[in-house]
Amino acid sequence: MSGAAMFALVLFVSVGGGLLLWAAVDSEKNGRQVMDRESAEKAARRDTDAAASRRANDRSRRSFDE
Protein backbone atom coordinates (compact mmCIF):
# COMPACT_ATOMS: atom_id res chain seq x y z
CA MET A 1 0.00 0.00 0.00
CA SER A 2 1.41 3.36 -0.92
CA GLY A 3 2.19 6.06 1.62
CA ALA A 4 -0.59 8.33 0.35
CA ALA A 5 -3.20 5.57 0.63
CA MET A 6 -2.05 4.71 4.15
CA PHE A 7 -2.24 8.39 5.12
CA ALA A 8 -5.75 8.66 3.67
CA LEU A 9 -6.84 5.53 5.56
CA VAL A 10 -5.47 6.80 8.87
CA LEU A 11 -7.03 10.21 8.30
CA PHE A 12 -10.40 8.65 7.46
CA VAL A 13 -10.36 6.38 10.51
CA SER A 14 -9.31 9.15 12.90
CA VAL A 15 -11.84 11.68 11.61
CA GLY A 16 -14.60 9.07 11.40
CA GLY A 17 -13.88 7.79 14.89
CA GLY A 18 -13.95 11.30 16.28
CA LEU A 19 -17.27 12.01 14.61
CA LEU A 20 -18.75 8.74 15.91
CA LEU A 21 -17.61 9.57 19.43
CA TRP A 22 -19.09 13.06 19.16
CA ALA A 23 -22.40 11.64 17.91
CA ALA A 24 -22.54 9.15 20.79
CA VAL A 25 -21.91 11.84 23.40
CA ASP A 26 -24.35 14.23 21.73
CA SER A 27 -27.11 11.60 21.68
CA GLU A 28 -26.81 11.14 25.45
CA LYS A 29 -27.70 14.75 26.15
CA ASN A 30 -30.94 14.49 24.15
CA GLY A 31 -32.56 12.21 26.74
CA ARG A 32 -31.36 14.26 29.70
CA GLN A 33 -33.92 15.66 32.10
CA VAL A 34 -33.36 19.33 32.89
CA MET A 35 -34.24 20.33 36.45
CA ASP A 36 -33.53 23.03 38.95
CA ARG A 37 -30.98 22.62 41.73
CA GLU A 38 -33.48 21.66 44.42
CA SER A 39 -35.05 18.94 42.27
CA ALA A 40 -31.63 17.62 41.32
CA GLU A 41 -30.57 17.41 44.97
CA LYS A 42 -33.77 15.56 45.87
CA ALA A 43 -33.25 13.10 43.02
CA ALA A 44 -29.65 12.52 44.08
CA ARG A 45 -30.65 11.93 47.69
CA ARG A 46 -33.43 9.59 46.61
CA ASP A 47 -30.96 7.54 44.54
CA THR A 48 -28.45 7.43 47.40
CA ASP A 49 -31.07 6.57 50.02
CA ALA A 50 -32.46 3.77 47.86
CA ALA A 51 -29.00 2.27 47.35
CA ALA A 52 -28.22 2.52 51.06
CA SER A 53 -31.46 0.79 52.03
CA ARG A 54 -30.78 -2.01 49.52
CA ARG A 55 -27.34 -2.55 51.05
CA ALA A 56 -28.82 -2.58 54.56
CA ASN A 57 -31.45 -5.13 53.48
CA ASP A 58 -28.78 -7.31 51.92
CA ARG A 59 -26.71 -7.20 55.11
CA SER A 60 -29.70 -8.13 57.29
CA ARG A 61 -30.59 -11.04 55.00
CA ARG A 62 -27.02 -12.34 55.18
CA SER A 63 -27.06 -12.23 59.00
CA PHE A 64 -30.28 -14.30 59.08
CA ASP A 65 -28.84 -16.82 56.62
CA GLU A 66 -25.81 -17.53 58.80
C-alpha positions as CSV (number, residue, x, y, z in Angstrom):
1,M,0.0,0.0,0.0
2,S,1.4,3.4,-0.9
3,G,2.2,6.1,1.6
4,A,-0.6,8.3,0.4
5,A,-3.2,5.6,0.6
6,M,-2.0,4.7,4.2
7,F,-2.2,8.4,5.1
8,A,-5.8,8.7,3.7
9,L,-6.8,5.5,5.6
10,V,-5.5,6.8,8.9
11,L,-7.0,10.2,8.3
12,F,-10.4,8.7,7.5
13,V,-10.4,6.4,10.5
14,S,-9.3,9.1,12.9
15,V,-11.8,11.7,11.6
16,G,-14.6,9.1,11.4
17,G,-13.9,7.8,14.9
18,G,-14.0,11.3,16.3
19,L,-17.3,12.0,14.6
20,L,-18.8,8.7,15.9
21,L,-17.6,9.6,19.4
22,W,-19.1,13.1,19.2
23,A,-22.4,11.6,17.9
24,A,-22.5,9.2,20.8
25,V,-21.9,11.8,23.4
26,D,-24.4,14.2,21.7
27,S,-27.1,11.6,21.7
28,E,-26.8,11.1,25.5
29,K,-27.7,14.7,26.1
30,N,-30.9,14.5,24.2
31,G,-32.6,12.2,26.7
32,R,-31.4,14.3,29.7
33,Q,-33.9,15.7,32.1
34,V,-33.4,19.3,32.9
35,M,-34.2,20.3,36.4
36,D,-33.5,23.0,39.0
37,R,-31.0,22.6,41.7
38,E,-33.5,21.7,44.4
39,S,-35.1,18.9,42.3
40,A,-31.6,17.6,41.3
41,E,-30.6,17.4,45.0
42,K,-33.8,15.6,45.9
43,A,-33.2,13.1,43.0
44,A,-29.6,12.5,44.1
45,R,-30.6,11.9,47.7
46,R,-33.4,9.6,46.6
47,D,-31.0,7.5,44.5
48,T,-28.5,7.4,47.4
49,D,-31.1,6.6,50.0
50,A,-32.5,3.8,47.9
51,A,-29.0,2.3,47.3
52,A,-28.2,2.5,51.1
53,S,-31.5,0.8,52.0
54,R,-30.8,-2.0,49.5
55,R,-27.3,-2.5,51.0
56,A,-28.8,-2.6,54.6
57,N,-31.4,-5.1,53.5
58,D,-28.8,-7.3,51.9
59,R,-26.7,-7.2,55.1
60,S,-29.7,-8.1,57.3
61,R,-30.6,-11.0,55.0
62,R,-27.0,-12.3,55.2
63,S,-27.1,-12.2,59.0
64,F,-30.3,-14.3,59.1
65,D,-28.8,-16.8,56.6
66,E,-25.8,-17.5,58.8
